[in-house]
């Protein structure tokens, strides 16, 4: 089995090393850590491939890299949404982004950060844990020492307030067409 996975890894994963390095450099502040991050991504991909080869190796590679960066941010206890870079860049499916798309993603990200800052503290914390860290409601309730019903209420309130922020035009500097990623994050259609 090892030889089959080794061959697959060289053929399907290592060919994307330059794109992976660009992705890691672009999304991680400490450039000295990038080679270590690359190595950890490779270890995670290889170990997963020993259990089952992914259908789309490149997508799996970049999803693994994104998840590693998110894990590192969580472990460092850094909470600003801007800590992991541009959300659009975290969903890399091609090597480079067009400048207008990159700028639009930056504007949507900045608007989302402003909207999150306007939420009450506890509500923001619950929304962050649910939407960004993707924790289940039960885990959020346990972690914060509140009931699951209270978690549901905070999520509903936060989602309403964020939707009002995006749909209510409280930030006239951003055109509605640039809000697709934020609406998708809220689970709303455009």
C-alpha positions as CSV (number, residue, x, y, z in Angstrom):
1,X,0.0,0.0,0.0
2,X,2.8,2.4,0.9
3,X,4.3,2.4,-2.6
4,X,0.9,3.1,-4.2
5,X,0.3,6.0,-1.9
6,X,3.9,7.2,-2.4
7,X,3.4,7.2,-6.2
8,X,0.1,9.0,-5.9
9,X,1.5,11.6,-3.6
10,X,4.4,12.4,-6.0
11,X,2.1,12.5,-9.0
12,X,-0.9,14.3,-7.6
13,X,0.3,16.4,-4.6
14,X,3.9,17.4,-5.0
15,X,3.2,18.9,-8.4
16,X,1.3,21.7,-6.6
17,X,4.1,22.6,-4.3
18,X,4.7,26.1,-5.8
19,X,1.0,27.0,-5.6
20,X,0.8,25.7,-2.0
21,X,3.8,27.7,-1.0
22,X,2.3,30.9,-2.6
23,X,-1.0,30.2,-0.7
24,X,0.8,29.7,2.6
25,X,3.0,32.8,2.2
26,X,0.0,34.9,1.3
27,X,-2.1,33.7,4.2
28,X,0.4,33.3,7.1
29,X,2.2,36.2,8.7
30,X,5.3,34.5,9.8
31,X,7.2,33.5,6.7
32,X,9.7,31.5,8.7
33,X,6.9,29.1,9.6
34,X,5.8,28.5,6.0
35,X,8.1,25.5,5.3
36,X,6.9,23.8,8.5
37,X,3.3,24.5,7.6
38,X,3.9,22.9,4.1
39,X,5.4,19.9,5.8
40,X,2.4,19.5,8.1
41,X,0.0,19.8,5.2
42,X,1.9,17.1,3.4
43,X,1.8,14.8,6.5
44,X,-2.0,15.4,6.9
45,X,-2.6,14.7,3.2
46,X,-0.4,11.6,3.2
47,X,-2.0,10.1,6.3
48,X,-5.5,10.7,4.9
49,X,-4.5,9.1,1.6
50,X,-3.4,6.0,3.4
51,X,-7.0,5.5,4.4
52,X,-8.6,6.6,1.2
53,X,-7.3,8.5,-1.9
54,X,-9.2,11.8,-2.4
55,X,-11.2,12.2,-5.5
56,X,-9.8,15.7,-6.1
57,X,-6.2,15.9,-4.8
58,X,-5.6,19.6,-5.5
59,X,-8.8,20.6,-3.8
60,X,-8.0,18.3,-0.9
61,X,-4.5,19.7,-0.6
62,X,-5.7,23.3,-0.3
63,X,-8.6,22.4,2.0
64,X,-6.1,20.7,4.2
65,X,-3.8,23.8,4.1
66,X,-6.8,26.1,4.9
67,X,-7.8,23.9,7.8
68,X,-4.3,23.8,9.2
69,X,-4.1,27.6,9.1
70,X,-7.5,27.9,10.9
71,X,-6.3,25.4,13.5
72,X,-3.1,27.4,14.1
73,X,-5.1,30.6,14.5
74,X,-7.5,28.9,17.0
75,X,-4.5,27.6,19.0
76,X,-3.0,31.0,19.1
77,X,-6.3,32.4,20.4
78,X,-6.3,35.1,17.8
79,X,-9.9,36.0,17.2
80,X,-10.0,38.8,14.5
81,X,-11.5,37.5,11.3
82,X,-8.8,39.2,9.4
83,X,-6.2,36.9,11.0
84,X,-6.5,34.3,8.3
85,X,-6.4,36.7,5.4
86,X,-8.9,37.0,2.6
87,X,-11.8,34.5,2.8
88,X,-11.9,34.4,-1.0
89,X,-8.2,33.3,-1.0
90,X,-8.9,30.5,1.5
91,X,-11.1,28.7,-1.1
92,X,-8.3,28.4,-3.7
93,X,-9.2,26.4,-6.7
94,X,-6.8,28.1,-9.1
95,X,-3.4,29.6,-8.7
96,X,-4.1,33.3,-8.9
97,X,-7.0,35.6,-8.4
98,X,-8.0,38.5,-10.6
99,X,-7.3,41.9,-8.9
100,X,-11.0,43.0,-9.0
101,X,-12.1,39.7,-7.4
102,X,-9.4,40.0,-4.8
103,X,-10.4,43.6,-4.0
104,X,-14.1,42.6,-3.9
105,X,-13.3,39.8,-1.4
106,X,-11.3,42.2,0.8
107,X,-14.2,44.7,0.8
108,X,-16.7,42.0,1.7
109,X,-14.4,40.7,4.4
110,X,-13.9,44.2,5.9
111,X,-17.7,44.7,5.9
112,X,-18.2,41.4,7.6
113,X,-15.7,42.3,10.3
114,X,-17.5,45.6,10.9
115,X,-20.8,43.8,11.2
116,X,-19.4,41.3,13.6
117,X,-17.9,44.1,15.7
118,X,-21.4,45.6,16.1
119,X,-22.8,42.4,17.7
120,X,-23.2,42.3,21.5
121,X,-20.2,40.5,23.1
122,X,-21.9,37.2,24.0
123,X,-23.8,37.1,20.7
124,X,-20.6,37.7,18.7
125,X,-18.8,35.0,20.7
126,X,-21.6,32.5,19.9
127,X,-21.8,33.5,16.2
128,X,-18.0,33.2,16.0
129,X,-17.9,29.7,17.5
130,X,-20.8,28.5,15.3
131,X,-20.0,30.1,12.0
132,X,-16.3,30.5,12.0
133,X,-15.1,27.6,14.2
134,X,-18.0,25.4,13.1
135,X,-18.7,24.1,16.6
136,X,-22.0,22.3,17.2
137,X,-24.5,24.1,19.4
138,X,-24.1,21.6,22.2
139,X,-20.4,22.2,22.3
140,X,-20.9,26.0,22.3
141,X,-23.4,25.7,25.2
142,X,-21.0,23.5,27.2
143,X,-18.0,25.7,26.5
144,X,-19.8,29.0,27.5
145,X,-21.9,27.5,30.3
146,X,-25.2,28.4,28.8
147,X,-28.2,26.4,27.5
148,X,-28.5,25.2,23.9
149,X,-31.7,27.3,23.7
150,X,-29.7,30.4,24.6
151,X,-27.1,29.5,21.9
152,X,-30.0,29.2,19.4
153,X,-31.3,32.6,20.4
154,X,-27.9,34.2,20.1
155,X,-27.3,32.6,16.6
156,X,-30.8,33.8,15.5
157,X,-30.2,37.3,16.9
158,X,-26.7,37.5,15.4
159,X,-27.9,36.3,12.0
160,X,-30.7,38.8,12.0
161,X,-28.4,41.7,13.0
162,X,-25.8,40.6,10.3
163,X,-28.5,40.3,7.7
164,X,-29.8,43.8,8.6
165,X,-26.3,45.1,8.3
166,X,-25.8,43.6,4.8
167,X,-29.4,44.1,3.5
168,X,-30.3,47.3,5.3
169,X,-27.6,49.3,3.6
170,X,-25.9,50.4,6.9
171,X,-22.6,50.6,5.0
172,X,-23.2,52.6,1.8
173,X,-19.6,52.3,0.7
174,X,-20.1,48.8,-0.5
175,X,-22.3,47.8,-3.5
176,X,-24.8,45.0,-2.9
177,X,-23.2,42.9,-5.6
178,X,-20.0,42.6,-3.5
179,X,-21.8,40.9,-0.6
180,X,-22.1,37.4,-2.1
181,X,-19.6,35.8,0.2
182,X,-21.1,37.4,3.3
183,X,-24.6,36.3,2.3
184,X,-23.3,32.8,1.6
185,X,-21.7,32.8,5.0
186,X,-25.1,33.6,6.5
187,X,-26.7,30.9,4.5
188,X,-28.9,33.4,2.5
189,X,-29.5,33.6,-1.2
190,X,-28.4,36.6,-3.1
